[in-house]
Amino acid sequence: MAVQYPIAWHTIDNCLVDVDEAKRGVADYRCPDPDCEKPLIFKRNYKGTKYFTHKVAATCTGETWLHSTAIIIIQENSYIMINGTNCNYTNVRTKQPIGKRIPDAIIDTDKYLDLLIEVVVKSDLTKEKLADLDAHNILRIDLENLKINFKNLNKEKLTNMVLYDTGRISLIPACTYTATPAQTTDELEDYSWIVLLAIPILTYFGLKYYNGHSTEYNQKRTKKLVNHIRRKQYW
């Protein structure tokens, strides 16, 4: 069964359009997923439910549609809740690499410049990705528990989830995670020569101490035995 979408991209107005605003027969609706962008058509089923669906078979899924739509919502607006405060943001960038990673979006606020945004739909952020982006503040938007049939979902509700729902939006401060295992290994290799040099030195002094201590111990034991024999008048 084809996925039923409540929101589409309107190619004439260059904005997201809610299904309640759609008109039958209009050919200007597209899938918001940039890897798809195939035509969507407006339909109404026998129960009166309105929805968009792909006109032809497509490879995108409900997860990719939701992820892409959320990013467009961020691009179309200018306020978002951060730690319970409604913050104005500007300069939205997408597809901008940060090292070897590409965050979903980057925004600027009065408090946070280059604030990274990650929209979580199907799988959460990995420790490796968080470590790679550790020098930046990250705003995590959790849409993971939304049902893919999108029942009763519309543009207004999704906008509130993406921008204003404090239960879904969380700030991950910079420098929360330690270096990646690869970085730690490289740092250890820089000091490996010290370890190799220290082993024979420590071994030499350890044996020297042991031999000296052993000789001193034997001398004391022999002297003690001689004194004991003398007291017993064996000599």
C-alpha positions in Angstrom: 0.0 0.0 0.0 1.4 3.4 -1.0 2.2 5.8 1.9 -0.3 8.6 2.5 1.3 11.9 3.1 -0.4 14.9 4.8 2.1 17.5 3.4 3.6 18.1 0.0 6.0 20.6 -1.6 4.3 23.1 -3.9 6.6 23.8 -6.8 4.9 27.1 -7.8 4.8 28.8 -4.4 8.0 27.1 -3.3 6.7 26.1 0.1 5.1 23.2 2.0 1.4 22.9 1.5 -1.0 21.1 3.9 -3.4 18.6 2.5 -6.4 20.7 3.6 -5.1 23.4 1.3 -4.7 21.1 -1.7 -6.9 21.0 -4.8 -7.7 17.9 -6.9 -6.2 17.9 -10.4 -3.3 20.3 -9.6 0.0 18.9 -10.9 2.3 21.2 -8.9 2.8 18.9 -5.8 6.1 17.1 -5.3 7.6 14.9 -2.7 9.7 17.0 -0.2 12.5 14.3 -0.2 15.3 15.8 -2.3 16.4 12.3 -3.4 12.9 11.7 -4.8 11.0 14.9 -5.8 8.6 12.8 -7.8 5.0 14.1 -8.3 2.5 13.7 -5.6 -1.3 13.7 -6.3 -4.1 14.8 -4.0 -6.7 12.1 -3.2 -9.7 11.6 -0.9 -10.7 8.1 0.1 -14.3 6.7 0.7 -14.1 7.8 4.3 -13.4 11.4 3.3 -9.8 11.3 4.4 -7.5 13.6 2.3 -3.9 12.7 1.6 -1.1 13.0 -0.9 0.5 9.9 -2.5 3.1 9.3 -5.2 1.7 9.3 -8.7 4.2 6.6 -9.7 6.3 4.1 -7.8 9.0 5.7 -5.7 11.9 4.5 -3.6 11.5 7.0 -0.8 9.8 5.9 2.5 7.7 7.5 5.2 10.9 8.0 7.2 12.7 10.0 4.5 9.6 12.0 3.8 9.3 13.0 7.4 13.0 13.8 7.8 13.0 16.0 4.7 9.8 17.8 5.6 11.1 18.6 9.1 14.2 20.2 7.6 12.1 22.3 5.2 10.0 23.4 8.2 13.2 24.6 9.8 14.1 26.5 6.6 10.7 28.1 6.4 10.6 29.5 10.0 12.8 31.6 12.2 12.0 30.6 15.9 12.8 27.4 17.8 12.7 26.4 21.5 16.1 25.9 23.1 16.2 24.9 26.7 12.7 26.3 27.2 13.4 29.6 25.5 11.9 30.6 22.2 14.9 31.7 20.2 15.1 33.6 16.9 17.5 32.0 14.4 18.9 33.0 11.0 21.3 31.9 8.3 19.9 28.4 7.8 22.4 26.1 5.9 22.0 22.6 4.7 24.4 20.1 3.2 27.3 21.9 4.7 30.1 19.5 5.8 31.5 19.7 9.3 34.7 17.7 9.0 33.6 14.3 7.6 30.0 14.7 8.7 27.1 16.6 7.2 24.5 17.8 9.8 20.9 18.1 8.8 21.0 21.9 9.2 23.1 24.7 10.7 21.6 27.8 12.2 22.8 31.0 14.0 21.1 32.3 17.2 22.1 35.2 19.5 23.6 32.7 21.9 24.7 29.9 19.6 26.6 30.5 16.3 26.9 27.5 14.0 24.3 25.5 16.0 24.0 22.1 14.4 20.6 20.5 14.0 20.0 16.7 13.8 16.5 15.4 13.1 16.1 11.9 14.5 13.5 9.8 12.7 14.5 6.1 12.4 17.8 5.7 14.3 19.4 7.8 16.9 22.7 9.6 16.7 25.7 7.3 17.0 28.5 7.9 19.5 30.9 8.1 16.6 28.9 10.9 14.9 28.5 12.8 18.2 32.3 12.5 18.9 33.0 13.8 15.4 30.8 16.8 16.0 31.9 17.3 19.6 33.3 20.8 19.0 29.8 22.1 18.2 26.6 22.5 20.1 23.9 20.1 18.7 20.2 20.5 18.7 18.5 17.1 18.6 14.9 16.9 17.4 13.3 13.6 18.1 10.6 12.5 15.7 11.4 8.8 16.2 8.1 7.7 17.8 5.8 9.1 15.1 3.7 6.5 13.3 4.5 6.3 9.6 0.8 6.4 8.6 0.8 10.0 9.9 -2.8 9.7 11.1 -4.2 13.1 12.1 -0.9 14.8 11.3 -0.9 18.1 9.5 1.6 20.9 8.8 0.7 22.9 11.9 1.1 19.9 14.2 4.4 18.8 12.6 5.7 22.4 12.8 4.9 22.5 16.6 6.7 19.2 17.0 9.8 20.3 15.1 10.2 23.8 16.5 8.3 24.1 19.9 7.9 20.7 21.5 10.3 20.8 24.5 9.8 17.1 25.0 11.3 16.4 21.5 14.0 19.2 21.4 17.1 18.8 23.4 20.5 20.6 23.4 23.7 18.5 23.4 26.4 21.0 24.6 29.8 21.0 22.9 32.6 18.9 24.3 30.3 16.3 25.8 32.1 13.4 24.3 35.7 12.2 24.4 38.0 11.5 21.5 37.1 8.7 19.1 38.9 5.4 19.6 41.0 6.1 16.4 42.2 9.4 17.9 43.1 7.7 21.2 45.1 5.1 19.4 47.1 7.7 17.5 47.9 9.5 20.7 49.1 6.3 22.3 51.3 5.6 19.3 53.1 9.0 19.8 54.3 7.9 23.2 55.0 4.2 22.4 58.8 4.9 22.1 58.8 6.0 25.8 57.3 2.7 26.9 59.8 0.7 24.8 62.7 2.6 26.3 61.3 2.3 29.9 60.9 -1.5 29.9 64.6 -2.5 29.8 65.6 0.3 32.2 63.0 -0.8 34.8 63.9 -4.4 34.3 67.6 -3.7 35.0 67.0 -1.7 38.2 64.4 -4.2 39.3 66.8 -7.2 39.1 69.6 -5.2 40.7 67.4 -4.3 43.6 66.2 -7.9 43.9 69.7 -9.3 43.9 71.0 -6.8 46.4 68.0 -7.3 48.7 68.4 -11.0 48.4 72.1 -11.0 49.4 71.5 -8.7 52.3 68.6 -10.9 53.5 70.8 -14.1 53.3 73.6 -12.4 55.3 71.2 -11.4 58.0 69.7 -14.9 58.2 73.2 -16.5 58.4 74.3 -14.2 61.2 71.1 -14.9 63.1 71.6 -18.6 62.8 75.2 -18.4 64.1 74.2 -16.4 67.1 71.4 -18.9 67.8 73.9 -21.8 67.8 76.3 -20.0 70.0 73.6 -19.4 72.6 72.8 -23.1 72.6 76.5 -23.8 73.1 76.8 -26.0 70.1 80.3 -24.6 69.5 
